[in-house]
């Protein structure tokens, strides 16, 4: 998941919908986030 700030990640409503409904991520499931900067 790409976010603007890896220290304080926030998700848009569209990202949250995709995680919950498409990928079926549940509370407590681990996520890997990055800012795209490498």
LUMPA-599629 format. One record per residue: x, y, z of N, C-alpha, C, O, CB in turn; residue in three letters. Coordinates in pm, whole numbers, plus 50000, padded with zeros to 5 digits. Glycine has a CB too. Example, Ala and Ser with C-alpha at 12.3 -4.5 7.8 and 13.67 -1.06 7.14 Angstrom:
2
513194943150780512304955050780513204967050780514244966850846511314955350905ALA 512854977550708513674989450714512905000350787513415011450804514084994050572SER 
// end
This chain:
38
500844988550000500005000050000500895012250000501805013250083499044999950119UNK 500675021449911501445033849906500705044749982499505046749965501695038149760UNK 501455051850065500905062950144501845074750131503005073250092500705058850293UNK 501355086650164502185098650157503215099250269504345103750247501315110950162UNK 502855094750388503735095650505503715082250578502715078750641503285107250600UNK 504815074850572504845061550634504835062350787504485052550853506075053950589UNK 505205073850843505145075350989503725077351039503415073951153506015087151032UNK 502865082950954501465085250989500585081550869500005090350805501225100151031UNK 500485068650839499735064550719498235067050735497655064450840499975049750690UNK 497635072150630496185073750624495705067850493496425067750394495765088850637UNK 494485062850494493905056650376492725064950327491955070250407493465042250404UNK 492595065950198491405072250140490235062550152490425050750180491645076349991UNK 489055067550133487865059050136487945048250029487535036850052486585067550117UNK 488475051749912488615041949804489625031049840489385019249814489055048849675UNK 490745035049902491735025049945491145015750050491345003650044492995031950001UNK 490435021350144489825013250249488815003450190488784991650226489135022250355UNK 487985008250099487004999550033487724988049962487304976549973486155007649932UNK 488794991149889489544980849816490124970449912490044958449887490674987249732UNK 490704975050022491284965750120490214956850182490404944750194492014973450229UNK 489094962850221488054955250292487224946350200486964934750234487144964650364UNK 486824951450086485884944250000486544935649893486054924749861484964953949934UNK 487634940449837488284933149728489334923549783489354911749748488924942949628UNK 490224928749868491304920349922490894913050049491594903950095492514928849950UNK 489754916850107489204910650228490164911050346490294901350421488834896250199UNK 490824922250362491694924450477490804927050598489814934250588492694936350453UNK 491174921350710490404922650834491224930250938492454930550930489984908850889UNK 490554936451035491294943151143492284933551207491954922051238490324948751250UNK 493494938351225494544930051283495444923351180496534918651214493944919751369UNK 494994922851054495844917150948497024926650922496844938850920495014914850817UNK 498214921150902499364929850876499314935750736498854929250641500674921950894UNK 499774948150723499904954850594501314960250582501924964250681498854966350580UNK 501824960350462503104966650435502824979650363502144979750260504054957350352UNK 503344990650415503135003650352504475009450310505515006450368502415013350449UNK 504435017650208505615024550159505205037850101504025040350076506365015950054UNK 506185046550080505885059650024506315060949878506205071749819506555070350107UNK 506805050149821507205050249682508575056449657509025057149542506195057449601UNK 509235060849763510545067349747511695057349743512835060949714510765077149860UNK 511385044749773512435034549767513205034149888514125026149900513325036449655UNK 
// end
